Amino acid sequence: MDVLEAIKSRTSAATLAEPGPSTEQLQTILNAGIAAPDHGRLAPWRFVVLNGPDRQILAKAWADMRLRKTPGTSQADADKEGLKVMRAPTIVVVAARVDAPHKVPSIERIVAVGAATQNMFLAAHALGLGAMWKTGEAAYDDKIKIALGLEATDHIVAFLYLGTTVAKGKPRASKLDDYIIRV
Ligand SMILES: Cc1cc2nc3c(=O)[nH]c(=O)nc-3n(C[C@H](O)[C@H](O)[C@H](O)COP(=O)(O)O)c2cc1C
């Protein structure tokens, strides 16, 4: 698929199912990630791939977060929330590691990881896979980061859910004129 066509036709999937990306497709997606522009070539990206049963690591950490953060939540409700991560066969947690002091500001390193995530999203789309980019409370929870093997100082930029599109998301309305300040 032509890159402009991929950009134009990409939307988030509303529902994903099996099959997820093959090992080869996953390599293509991750390699697309590390091809992103990156000030200083510091390679601030880190990836945690959760396939199949490995998603339970995130599901459990998520349930634990809910029990910790929302007193009175039942174990069953916490587990149910955690199990939402099962909505895709594969999750790639995309994180930015920006703790090393450097003249390139942290925000630029985090933005580079955002660019990596979008490259990955487009690569998945070009391979015929569906994707959703999620963050939410879990992305900012230190204990979840540790459970995933990340550092508490890492920034989770995306939980990139990957799989086969069952239901497409809404197409985007074109609104370019709303955002042009001067052209
Ligand atoms: C950094 C980032 C975080 C996001 N987090 C969430 C999220 O937690 N939940 C959600 O429903 N959408 C989230 N989104 C938005 C969706 O992934 C999606 O991009 C948006 O709804 C627009 O739809 P589209 O991708 O089909 O254009 C996030 C997007 C970005 C860029």
The ligand as a MOL file (V3000), in Angstrom:
LIG
                    3D

  0  0  0     0  0            999 V3000
M  V30 BEGIN CTAB
M  V30 COUNTS 31 33 0 0 0
M  V30 BEGIN ATOM
M  V30 1 C -1.4250 9.3520 22.6830 0
M  V30 2 C -2.7970 8.8100 22.3930 0
M  V30 3 C -3.5030 8.1750 23.3880 0
M  V30 4 C -4.7800 7.6840 23.1600 0
M  V30 5 N -5.4530 7.0450 24.1590 0
M  V30 6 C -6.6980 6.5950 23.9410 0
M  V30 7 C -7.4110 5.9000 24.9620 0
M  V30 8 O -6.8870 5.6560 26.0510 0
M  V30 9 N -8.6760 5.5070 24.6940 0
M  V30 10 C -9.2630 5.7510 23.4920 0
M  V30 11 O -10.4130 5.3710 23.2960 0
M  V30 12 N -8.6110 6.3900 22.5090 0
M  V30 13 C -7.3470 6.8040 22.7050 0
M  V30 14 N -6.6670 7.4470 21.7030 0
M  V30 15 C -7.3730 7.8340 20.4740 0
M  V30 16 C -7.6520 6.7310 19.5430 0
M  V30 17 O -6.5660 5.8450 19.5070 0
M  V30 18 C -7.9430 7.2250 18.1180 0
M  V30 19 O -6.7640 7.6200 17.4760 0
M  V30 20 C -8.9230 8.3530 18.0430 0
M  V30 21 O -10.1200 7.9750 18.6280 0
M  V30 22 C -9.1760 8.7940 16.5870 0
M  V30 23 O -9.6610 7.7470 15.8070 0
M  V30 24 P -8.8740 7.2300 14.5250 0
M  V30 25 O -7.5790 6.6070 14.9900 0
M  V30 26 O -9.8040 6.2370 13.9020 0
M  V30 27 O -8.6150 8.3900 13.6440 0
M  V30 28 C -5.3650 7.8690 21.8950 0
M  V30 29 C -4.6410 8.4870 20.8710 0
M  V30 30 C -3.3640 8.9480 21.1050 0
M  V30 31 C -2.5880 9.5960 19.9820 0
M  V30 END ATOM
M  V30 BEGIN BOND
M  V30 1 1 1 2
M  V30 2 1 2 3
M  V30 3 2 2 30
M  V30 4 2 3 4
M  V30 5 1 4 5
M  V30 6 1 4 28
M  V30 7 2 5 6
M  V30 8 1 6 7
M  V30 9 1 6 13
M  V30 10 2 7 8
M  V30 11 1 7 9
M  V30 12 1 9 10
M  V30 13 2 10 11
M  V30 14 1 10 12
M  V30 15 2 12 13
M  V30 16 1 13 14
M  V30 17 1 14 15
M  V30 18 1 14 28
M  V30 19 1 15 16
M  V30 20 1 16 17
M  V30 21 1 16 18
M  V30 22 1 18 19
M  V30 23 1 18 20
M  V30 24 1 20 21
M  V30 25 1 20 22
M  V30 26 1 22 23
M  V30 27 1 23 24
M  V30 28 2 24 25
M  V30 29 1 24 26
M  V30 30 1 24 27
M  V30 31 2 28 29
M  V30 32 1 29 30
M  V30 33 1 30 31
M  V30 END BOND
M  V30 END CTAB
M  END
